[in-house]
Amino acid sequence: MREKTEVLVVGGGYAGVMAANRLTKRDDVAVTLVNPRPTFVERIRLHQRVAGTHDAVVDYRDVLARGVRLVVDAAERIDAPARTVTLAGGGSLGYDYLVYAVGSGSADPGVPGAAEHAYPIASLEEAERLRPVLEATGPGAAVTVVGAGPTGIEAATELAEQGYAVTLVCDVLGPYLHANGRRTVAARMARLGVTVLAGPNATVTSVTPEAVRLADGREVPGAVTIWTAGFGVPDLAAHSGLATDPVGRLRTDETLTSVDDDRVVAAGDSAAPSDLPFRMSCQAAGQLGAIAGDTVLSRIAGTEPAPVALAFAGQCISLGRGAGMFEFSRRDDVPVGVHLGGRAGSRLGAGVKELVCRSTVLMLRWEARRPGLVRFPAFVTDPRRREVLRQRSVPAPAGAASA
């Protein structure tokens, strides 16, 4: 009887679960998923966990294919030459192929006092740590949110809707949004009573238990400071001697295959294909997980994997439980300035946001039941990405001056 090909998926977020489910398409592949937690975390709902409006977790039995073995443990080191992974709980797991999908988390703030006095919410454990602190202060308390990406905006509006006195401190409000989208977000925040401090002078220089200090000398008092500025990735790849980009993401080619080892494939926030990583998001993670799974399946079959091609539809942001916004984008993730939201469309935007949250879990369930079912448009291409890669490969003209 032919032995099965052992594939180990490290990380059980959107990318890891999608990859694991896709890999069960072949009966001769044994898939093991290693994850530190026994439940799947809906990361895009963690701000709701903080606000107490959703628990943000799903049983793995609801999203993982039956053939996937779940090992609840953390990976400490990858020995690529030996094809083994050392686990924090002791022992190790071998593999024929490895999918590196460790995701992202809170970045080191690098600001005095932030690590001691601010509360990040990039993980389930961080959200659980913050929730009782907010409950102890109660509605009406002053809360400062640092950072105005999707997490910061959603946390600020959710808490303001519950009666907290929220101040949002940032460089740019919604840096990934079109100017039209930013105006909609700002208007909604004004209606909720959120104070927005933005610009270079609003750079945080230190955090104390009672306040946030800004570059222009201002102090923003607050009972709680929530830190949402920036994401980092685990150092597992670097610690294991694999090539990473400056942020720590695993460096791969366009098929998501490690530049060091063709038995290691990356997916999600922790992947840096051709040193042109995609924006960290669940929208990218799910697609990258499917592509990573397809790459491994192609290598097992002895065929050439297809290059990465992602299809972005837009960015969806909740603005409290009763409002939201969906901003349309080009397929390469560039906003086009058209969105659902504003005073008239805010409830529709909230409905779209909830639909997006539910659909991300539904896609994992569909893939678990029928591996290969979740397919993204075959016509998807990214001309700008292809042009950047082409320019990189063009040799310099003869006699060109060197830098």
Salt bridges, closest charged atoms under 4 A:
ASP28 OD2 - ARG2 NH1 3.75
ASP28 OD2 - ARG26 NH2 2.70
GLU42 OE1 - ARG45 NE 3.17
ASP55 OD1 - HIS54 ND1 3.51
ASP59 OD2 - ARG61 NH2 2.92
GLU125 OE2 - ARG37 NE 2.75
GLU128 OE2 - ARG49 NH2 2.64
GLU135 OE2 - ARG131 NE 3.11
GLU154 OE1 - HIS47 ND1 3.42
GLU154 OE2 - LYS353 NZ 2.93
GLU158 OE1 - HIS47 NE2 3.83
GLU158 OE2 - ARG321 NE 3.15
GLU161 OE2 - ARG188 NH2 3.19
ASP216 OD2 - ARG218 NE 2.64
GLU219 OE2 - ARG213 NE 2.54
ASP245 OD2 - ARG249 NE 2.77
GLU254 OE2 - ARG385 NH2 2.89
GLU254 OE1 - ARG386 NH1 3.07
ASP269 OD2 - ARG43 NH1 3.96
ASP275 OD1 - ARG251 NE 3.06
ASP294 OD2 - ARG22 NH1 2.82
ASP294 OD2 - ARG375 NH1 3.09
ASP332 OD2 - ARG330 NH2 3.21
ASP332 OD2 - ARG384 NH1 3.40
ASP333 OD2 - ARG279 NE 2.84
GLU354 OE2 - ARG45 NH2 2.76
GLU354 OE2 - ARG358 NE 3.01
GLU367 OE2 - ARG22 NE 2.47
GLU387 OE2 - ARG390 NH2 2.98
